[in-house]
Amino acid sequence: MKRAAGLLALVATLAAPAAAAQTPCLSTTDAESIALVAMPEIIRDAGRVCAALPATSLLKRQSGEFLAKYDREADRAWPAARTAIAKLSDPAVELLLLSDYARPMLTSLFAPQITGRIQAGDCPTLDRLVTLLEPLPARNTAGIVVATLQYLKSEKNKGKRTDIPDLPVCPAGAAR
């Protein structure tokens, strides 16, 4: 029970907005590590959301080599992701992140935030994107995701987009 309470405190700490001037940003490497950890659950959850896709859809597969590739990379990326998450919050949170419950809890909370925005009409396009990305190493896919987030953030900063959430990703080329 103490672990669960600690993990809930961790989530609250991560979600609490900090003063904009004090908020650190994640380097590309840090952001890619977090993306790698989250991707297997996001892909699985998107497959559940897109249940109406044909049975042959890559996105609907809940197991197999495609997802195994992302699971392996998520396992490798977790130590770096854990450190990156601690950068965004109080350093004491890093101890909570050492719990066996931290990673599944964080990914189970994060994935629905992404997949909850998927509309039924998005599913064929998402399946096509996943199919196009399938031959790439998982790290390349994470790199594409982070580069896209950096681009969207720069567009928001220019005032061209207002529908982009504040993301703690440093501008492209910046490292913190």
C-alpha positions in Angstrom: 0.0 0.0 0.0 2.9 2.4 0.8 4.3 1.7 -2.7 1.0 2.5 -4.3 0.7 5.7 -2.4 4.3 6.6 -3.3 3.6 5.9 -7.0 0.5 8.0 -6.9 2.6 10.8 -5.4 5.1 10.3 -8.2 2.4 10.7 -10.8 1.0 13.8 -9.1 4.5 15.3 -9.0 5.1 14.6 -12.7 1.7 16.0 -13.6 2.0 19.1 -11.5 2.7 22.2 -13.6 5.9 24.0 -12.7 6.8 27.6 -13.3 7.6 27.9 -17.0 11.0 29.5 -16.4 12.1 26.8 -14.0 10.8 23.8 -16.1 13.7 21.9 -17.6 13.4 20.4 -21.0 14.3 17.0 -22.2 17.2 16.5 -24.6 16.5 14.5 -27.7 18.1 11.5 -26.2 16.0 11.8 -23.0 12.8 12.2 -24.9 13.6 9.3 -27.2 14.2 7.1 -24.1 10.8 8.0 -22.7 9.2 7.5 -26.1 10.7 4.0 -26.4 9.4 3.0 -23.0 5.9 4.3 -23.8 5.6 3.0 -27.4 4.8 -0.7 -26.8 1.8 0.2 -24.6 0.7 3.0 -27.0 0.8 0.6 -29.9 -1.1 -2.1 -28.0 -3.7 0.5 -26.8 -4.1 2.0 -30.3 -4.7 -1.6 -31.6 -7.5 -2.0 -29.0 -9.0 1.4 -29.9 -8.8 0.5 -33.6 -10.6 -2.8 -33.1 -12.6 -2.3 -36.3 -9.5 -2.6 -38.5 -9.1 -5.8 -40.5 -7.7 -8.8 -38.6 -4.5 -8.6 -40.8 -3.8 -5.1 -39.6 -0.3 -4.7 -38.0 -1.8 -2.2 -35.5 -4.2 -4.8 -34.2 -1.5 -7.4 -33.4 -1.1 -7.7 -29.6 2.0 -9.8 -29.9 4.6 -11.0 -32.4 8.0 -9.8 -33.6 6.9 -6.2 -34.3 5.8 -5.6 -30.7 8.6 -7.8 -29.3 11.1 -5.4 -31.0 9.5 -2.4 -29.1 9.3 -4.4 -25.8 13.1 -5.1 -26.0 14.0 -1.5 -26.7 11.6 -0.3 -24.0 13.5 -2.6 -21.5 16.8 -1.2 -22.6 15.6 2.4 -22.5 14.0 2.3 -19.0 17.1 3.3 -17.0 17.6 6.4 -19.2 13.9 7.2 -19.2 13.7 6.9 -15.5 16.6 9.4 -15.1 14.9 11.7 -17.7 11.6 11.6 -15.8 13.4 12.5 -12.6 14.9 15.6 -14.3 11.3 16.9 -14.9 10.4 16.5 -11.2 12.0 16.4 -7.8 15.2 14.3 -7.8 13.7 12.3 -4.8 11.2 10.9 -7.3 14.0 8.8 -8.8 13.9 6.5 -5.8 10.2 5.9 -6.4 11.0 5.2 -10.1 13.1 2.2 -9.0 10.0 0.4 -7.9 8.9 -2.5 -10.1 5.5 -0.8 -10.3 6.6 2.5 -11.6 7.1 1.7 -15.3 3.8 -0.2 -15.8 1.9 2.4 -13.9 3.4 5.3 -15.8 2.8 3.7 -19.2 -0.7 2.6 -18.3 -1.5 6.2 -17.4 0.3 7.8 -20.4 -0.8 5.6 -23.2 -4.6 6.4 -22.9 -3.7 10.1 -22.9 -2.4 9.6 -26.4 -4.8 6.9 -27.7 -7.8 8.6 -26.1 -7.6 11.2 -28.9 -7.8 8.6 -31.7 -11.0 8.8 -33.7 -12.3 5.8 -35.7 -11.5 7.6 -38.9 -7.8 7.9 -37.8 -7.3 4.2 -37.6 -6.6 3.4 -41.3 -4.0 6.2 -41.4 -2.4 5.0 -38.1 -2.2 1.5 -39.4 -0.5 2.7 -42.6 2.0 4.7 -40.6 2.8 1.7 -38.3 3.2 -0.5 -41.4 5.6 2.0 -43.0 7.6 2.3 -39.7 7.7 -1.5 -39.1 11.0 -2.2 -40.9 12.7 0.6 -38.9 14.5 -0.1 -35.7 12.4 1.0 -32.7 15.0 3.7 -31.9 14.5 5.3 -35.3 10.7 5.4 -34.8 11.3 7.0 -31.4 13.5 9.6 -33.1 10.8 10.3 -35.6 8.3 10.8 -32.8 10.6 13.2 -30.9 11.6 15.2 -34.0 7.9 15.6 -34.8 7.2 16.8 -31.3 10.1 19.2 -31.5 8.7 20.6 -34.8 5.2 20.9 -33.4 6.6 22.7 -30.4 8.5 25.2 -32.6 5.3 25.8 -34.6 3.5 26.5 -31.4 6.2 28.9 -30.2 5.9 30.8 -33.5 2.2 31.1 -32.9 1.3 29.0 -35.9 -0.3 26.2 -33.8 -2.3 26.6 -30.6 -3.6 23.0 -30.3 -0.2 21.6 -29.2 0.2 20.9 -25.5 3.2 22.3 -23.6 5.8 19.6 -24.0 9.0 19.5 -22.0 11.1 18.7 -25.1 14.0 21.0 -25.8 14.2 22.6 -29.3 16.0 20.5 -31.9 19.7 20.6 -31.3 19.5 21.9 -27.7 20.7 19.6 -24.9 20.0 20.1 -21.3 
